[in-house]
């Protein structure tokens, strides 16, 4: 078995006043407050959410 690639995602902008779909992507990635981070598996589904709200995130490969 190979280890799946992971991404560290950090929320750097607030969700106040954002579209509901963008807020859903934030919670789907496991983020809550500004400055919170989460490790997510690098899948097409997660990449799609990250691309949609890339203006609010900082992404690092782990």
ABEGO torsion letter per residue (X at the ends): XBBBBBBBBBBABBABGBBAAAAAAAAAAGBABBGBBBBBBBBAAAAAAAAAAAAABBBBBX
